[in-house]
Amino acid sequence: MNEINCMISALRLKLTKLFEGEKSGHSIDHLERTLNYALCLQKKEGGDVKVIAVAAYVHDIHRIIGWHENRFCPPEQSLNMVSELIDDLPLTPKQKEHVLYAVCHHEEYAFSGEGVTVTDVESKIVQDADNLDAIGAIAIIRSFKYGMAHSMKEYDPDIQFYFSDYNENTNDKSTIHHLYNKSLRLGSYLNTKTARDIAVEKTKLTKDFIELYVKEFNCEF
């Protein structure tokens, strides 16, 4: 773990500067939590811990590119920048390639009709770690930050709740609809049993929050 800690410390210096001022819920704090989730999952599920740790920590570089260029940037368009960030880390060429693969595929969602999108345990864990931070108490705060950053309504009572194909390039009708359409069902589509177990309580909290929000919005006392 000492070597991993050294790699993360080196990356932290670069990423803290890159993500300075990020306000859409994809801050350096999100990267730290995703890393911690990933390491927790790796202990139970296995996989190359170096690949998992580094990929989890650099997975959202595309968000910074999109923020600075004022456009949607998919993960695959961040791979050159990710490659530069990890170039001097003590990883083999194969491990670096694996990191890039996990980053490239981390935003694929099984509930969008794609089914299981990756087969290697490292990429599965990176997906799960990222998605665990999109469920629960902190995820609710992150969702409202994201909504504010993208000028989304908090809630639109004229639009029924829905489950639809999810695409990061398309915003939901409101932040509450986003929580319903994405966060509320993420737990059922996680790759690993460990992540699904963690998601149970977080999903319940998300469901309870949505229900209470709507009740208070409608003044149903």
HELIX and SHEET records of a PDB file:
HELIX    1   1 ASN A    2  LEU A   18  1                                  17    
HELIX    2   2 ILE A   28  GLU A   45  1                                  18    
HELIX    3   3 VAL A   49  VAL A   58  1                                  10    
HELIX    4   4 ILE A   61  GLU A   69  1                                   9    
HELIX    5   5 PRO A   75  SER A   78  5                                   4    
HELIX    6   6 LEU A   79  ILE A   86  1                                   8    
HELIX    7   7 PRO A   93  CYS A  104  1                                  12    
HELIX    8   8 ALA A  110  SER A  112  5                                   3    
HELIX    9   9 VAL A  121  LEU A  132  1                                  12    
HELIX   10  10 ALA A  137  ALA A  149  1                                  13    
HELIX   11  11 THR A  175  HIS A  178  1                                   4    
HELIX   12  12 LEU A  179  SER A  183  3                                   5    
HELIX   13  13 LEU A  184  LEU A  186  1                                   3    
HELIX   14  14 GLY A  187  TYR A  189  5                                   3    
HELIX   15  15 LYS A  193  PHE A  217  1                                  25    
END                                                                             
